[in-house]
Amino acid sequence: MLEIHAQWDDEARVWIATSEDVPGLCVQADTFEELVETAAALAPELLAANHIATTATIPLQITAQRTVLASAA
């Protein structure tokens, strides 16, 4: 399973994903769902471009992190 790390950039208001397992992967999207779709589409292309052998289907684990501030009542 290949790991992709996603993080919300509050200043830019976008999700950003990178991966040490998928060289060259750097994805930015307005929504998490869009980020997942784009990362899943690009991962096989980047693995092939980096001459990394893969199977017909590539399992991706996308872990998201977002920090928010909660206000006490």
N, C-alpha and C positions, 0 to 999 in steps of 0.2 A: 504494500500500500504506500502510495506517495503522499507526503504531507504538504499541504498548502496552508499558509498562515494569512488570515485576513484581519485587517484592523480598520476601524472607522477613523477617518481624519476629520475631526470636528471643524477645523479651520477651513479646509477645502470642501467639506460636506460631501465626501465620497468614501467608498470602501476601497482599500488598496490591498492587493494580495501579492505575496512573493513566496518562493519556495526554493529551498536548497536542493530538493530532489528533482526539480524541473529547471535546469539551467536556463536563465534568460526570462523566466516568467516574472512579469511585473504588470499586473492588471489593475485598472481603476474603473469603478462603476458607481452609478448613483444609488443603486439598490443592491442588497446582498444577493438577491435572486439573479440579477443581471451579472454580478461578479462570478457567481457559480457557473452560469452558462458560458461566459466568456473564457473562464479558466479551463473548463472541461473541453472546450473547443480548441484552445491553443495548446494544451498540454501535449497531446500526441504529436502535433507539428513540431514543437520545440524539442521533444525527445528524439524525434527522427532527425532533426537538423543537427543535434548534438551526438548522433550516432549511438544512441542508447536504445538497446533492444527492448521491445515491449511485446505484450500479448495482444490479442484482438481487442480485449477490453482492459482498460487501465483503472484500477481502483484508486480513487482520490479521497483523501480525508481532508476536508476543509474546516479549519478551526478558526472561529471568529472571536474577536475581542473588541469590546466597546466600553469605554468608561463614561459614566454619567454621574451627575451630582444630584442627590436626593435632598430635598428641603424638608426639614422637620416642621411639623404643623404648629 
